[in-house]
């Protein structure tokens, strides 16, 4: 489901009042994720779109659509057009790389761009939103075609990153993990 000012749009475009929108999620808990270097405690992903906030946070994503909602919407879109024959992993990867190139074009020649994109017009921001959406759609479909549970893969990868980049060693540094000494 997607929110707009009127209410919530379901996967098939039907309108649902915000008070009737259903979440099928539980409460977050800590999980142990097995990593090649041991285990790491990480908070389970909050399924309702909320996140732990710090004083500097000023942005968060909406709760819906979920990654699986996006996967289903794209599968329906593809099936309606009989495009599955073209949407094999290699083709999806190349399409995604092309879309990343289109995102890159929007930043080309601008120098460093500050968080929040001050100075960008509404039209430029919307163009960026379209291109980033294309990247996400192809990424989700690629993960589906490769049978990768992307949310779980993210949890495992974040746990690995916590082990490779302990805050006590890397705070304020951009060195690669192989450059750190114990």
HELIX and SHEET records of a PDB file:
HELIX    1   1 UNK A   18  UNK A   20  5                                   3    
HELIX    2   2 UNK A   67  UNK A   80  1                                  14    
HELIX    3   3 UNK A   89  UNK A  107  1                                  19    
HELIX    4   4 UNK A  122  UNK A  145  1                                  24    
HELIX    5   5 UNK A  150  UNK A  164  1                                  15    
HELIX    6   6 UNK A  167  UNK A  170  1                                   4    
HELIX    7   7 UNK A  177  UNK A  179  5                                   3    
SHEET    1   A 3 UNK A   2  UNK A   3  0                                        
SHEET    2   A 3 UNK A   8  UNK A   9 -1                                        
SHEET    3   A 3 UNK A  15  UNK A  16 -1                                        
SHEET    1   B 2 UNK A  30  UNK A  35  0                                        
SHEET    2   B 2 UNK A  38  UNK A  43 -1                                        
END                                                                             
